[in-house]
Amino acid sequence: MSDALAEIDGLDVAFPGHDGTLAPAVRGVSLTLRRGERLGIVGESGSGKSLTGRALLGLLPPEAQWSAKALRFEGRDLLAMRPKERRRLCGTRMSMILQDPKFSLNPVMTVAQQMRETFVRQGANESRRALRERIVAALAAVHIRDPERVADAYPHELSGGMGQRVMIAMMVSAGPRLLVADEPTSALDVLVSMQVLSVLDEMIERHDTGLVFISHDLPLVMSFCDRVAVMYGGRIVETCAARDLVHATHPYTRGLLAASPSLDVQPGELPTLRRDPAWLTQTIDTGAGQ
C-alpha cells in the first residue's frame, strides 16, 4: 500500500512458563496503519494490545519469544534492521506514550533533566541554554501554564494530567511519524482526560502522525479514532470503522459494548460475556487492505 505507514504481518509473541512450555500472548496479528490515521486497538487486559504496539518499536520484554512474517515502517523492513539502527528510530520517527506517568517518569530526575536526556539521545547538539529554551517551548506546546516551573519540578510534584502532558511533550517533540499511545488517559478523571486528548489531537495534526491508540474505553475510541481493531486472546477478531463499532457483529465485540450500559437506560439484568473457544481459531478479514 502506498499510503501505509506501518505494517504488521503474522505477529506471534509467547512467553515461557514455569514448566518450560510457551504461553501464546499474541497470535498471528496482522495490521496496517495508514499515514495520518488513528487506529484504535481495544480488548480486555491481557488480550495482546500493548505487546502488539511494543513489537513495532522493538520494545518487547527480553524473555518474549516472537516472530513475524513482516514488520515495516515507512516501507523499511524492521526485521532486517540492525538493533542500533532500529533504536535510532525510537524517540525520533517512532514514539510511545505509556499508561501512567507515575511509573514512566524517573522519580529522582526533574522534568528538564529527563527531557534534556531525551533530546540528546535524539541527536541534539545544542548548548544547555538552547536546550532549556527548547524544553520550555515543548512544555508550552502542550498547554502547560507555567512551563518554567514545571521544567524544574520532580514527577511527584505534578498532577496526573500534568505528568501525562509532560510525557506527550517528550514523545512528540521530535515530530514522530508513528505514535503508540498505551492507555494514555486511564489514570485520569474525565475532564483531565478530555484536556489530554485535545493536546494529543493537536500534536497529531501538527506533525501528521499516525496513531495507534490502545484503550479499554470503547466510547472514547469510537469518538477519537478512525478505525478500530478488537483483540481477544491475542488475536484480532474484528476490525471496522470506529464510527461503526456500535454496529459490530462479532459476539465478543457485542459483549464488550454491552458491558458499558447507557446511564439513560436501566438494564433489568447486567449482561454476561459468554466466551466461545472458536474465537481463538476463526479466520477473519482484518481489513488491512481497506
TAUR-V547010 format. One record per residue. N is the residue number from 1. SS is DSSP state (A for helix, B for strand, O for the rest). PSI is psi in whole degrees, -180 to 180 (none if undefined). D_CENTER is the distance of its C-alpha to the mean C-alpha in whole Angstrom. Layout:
BEGIN
n ss psi d_center
N SS PSI D_CENTER
N SS PSI D_CENTER
END
This chain:
BEGIN
n ss psi d_center
1 O 131 22
2 O -29 23
3 O 10 20
4 B 127 18
5 B -46 15
6 B 144 13
7 B 134 15
8 B 130 15
9 B 116 18
10 B 45 19
11 B 128 17
12 B 133 18
13 B 133 17
14 B 158 20
15 B 139 21
16 B 136 25
17 O 180 26
18 O -28 29
19 O 7 32
20 O -12 30
21 O 155 29
22 B 132 25
23 B 115 23
24 B 135 21
25 B -31 17
26 B 132 16
27 B 103 19
28 B 39 19
29 B 132 16
30 B 128 16
31 B 151 14
32 B 131 14
33 B 124 12
34 B 161 15
35 O 130 16
36 O 3 15
37 O 152 13
38 B 108 10
39 B 117 9
40 B 140 8
41 B 120 8
42 B 163 11
43 O 172 13
44 O 165 15
45 O 136 14
46 O 5 15
47 O -8 14
48 O 9 12
49 A -56 8
50 A -39 7
51 A -36 10
52 A -45 9
53 A -42 6
54 A -31 8
55 A -36 11
56 A -37 10
57 A -1 11
58 O 34 13
59 O 26 12
60 O 149 14
61 O 150 16
62 O -28 20
63 O -8 21
64 B 137 19
65 B 117 21
66 B 162 19
67 B 161 20
68 O 148 19
69 O -36 22
70 B 142 20
71 B 118 17
72 B 146 17
73 B 122 16
74 O 38 18
75 O -3 20
76 B 141 21
77 B 105 21
78 A -29 18
79 A -28 20
80 A -8 24
81 O 147 22
82 O 150 24
83 A -41 22
84 A -41 23
85 A -39 22
86 A -35 18
87 A -32 18
88 A -25 19
89 A -31 16
90 B 129 14
91 O -12 14
92 O -70 16
93 O -28 15
94 B 138 11
95 B 164 9
96 B 129 6
97 B 120 6
98 O 172 7
99 O -44 9
100 O 116 12
101 A -23 14
102 A -31 17
103 A -12 16
104 A -30 14
105 O 145 17
106 O 120 20
107 O -16 23
108 O 11 26
109 O 142 25
110 B 165 25
111 A -44 22
112 A -41 24
113 A -41 24
114 A -40 21
115 A -36 20
116 A -43 23
117 A -41 22
118 A -47 19
119 A -39 21
120 A -41 24
121 A -24 21
122 O -3 20
123 O 10 24
124 O 136 25
125 O 64 29
126 O 166 30
127 O 163 33
128 A -37 31
129 A -43 33
130 A -39 31
131 A -38 27
132 A -44 28
133 A -38 28
134 A -39 25
135 A -48 23
136 A -40 25
137 A -39 24
138 A -39 21
139 A -39 21
140 A -32 23
141 A -23 21
142 O 22 18
143 O 37 21
144 O 126 22
145 O -40 26
146 O 75 27
147 A -31 25
148 A -45 28
149 A -45 29
150 A -35 25
151 A -32 25
152 O 4 28
153 O 156 26
154 B 156 25
155 A -37 21
156 A -12 24
157 A 0 25
158 O 149 22
159 O 170 21
160 A -43 18
161 A -39 17
162 A -42 19
163 A -38 17
164 A -35 13
165 A -39 15
166 A -43 16
167 A -43 13
168 A -43 12
169 A -42 15
170 A -41 15
171 A -28 12
172 A -3 13
173 O -29 17
174 O 0 17
175 O 53 16
176 O 149 13
177 O -24 13
178 B 129 10
179 B 125 7
180 B 117 3
181 B 109 3
182 B 100 4
183 O 55 7
184 O -12 8
185 O 6 11
186 O -26 12
187 O 10 15
188 O 155 16
189 O 172 19
190 A -46 19
191 A -47 21
192 A -36 18
193 A -44 15
194 A -38 17
195 A -43 18
196 A -41 14
197 A -36 13
198 A -42 16
199 A -45 15
200 A -42 12
201 A -44 14
202 A -42 16
203 A -39 15
204 A -44 13
205 A -40 17
206 A -39 18
207 A 3 17
208 O 51 16
209 O 141 13
210 B 134 11
211 B 132 7
212 B 112 5
213 B 108 4
214 B 128 5
215 B 158 8
216 O -12 12
217 O 96 13
218 A -45 15
219 A -37 17
220 A -45 14
221 A -39 12
222 A -34 16
223 A -23 16
224 A -27 13
225 O 166 12
226 O -39 14
227 B 155 14
228 B 140 13
229 B 131 13
230 B 125 14
231 B 140 14
232 B 126 17
233 O 33 18
234 O 1 16
235 B 155 17
236 B 119 16
237 B -16 19
238 B 143 18
239 B 149 17
240 B 170 18
241 B 140 18
242 A -38 16
243 A -19 19
244 A 6 21
245 A -34 19
246 A -20 22
247 A 16 24
248 O 151 22
249 O -21 25
250 O 136 23
251 A -30 25
252 A -45 22
253 A -41 20
254 A -36 23
255 A -40 23
256 A -42 20
257 A -39 21
258 A -22 24
259 O -6 23
260 O 72 22
261 O 154 26
262 O 143 27
263 O -18 28
264 O -20 31
265 O 118 32
266 O 113 33
267 O 145 33
268 O -35 36
269 O 133 34
270 O 136 30
271 O 154 29
272 O 134 28
273 O 118 26
274 O 117 28
275 O 144 26
276 O 123 28
277 A -24 28
278 A -20 28
279 A -22 24
280 A -8 23
281 O -14 26
282 O 139 26
283 O 131 25
284 O 166 23
285 O 114 22
286 O -9 19
287 O 17 19
288 O -28 18
289 O 6 21
290 O none 21
END
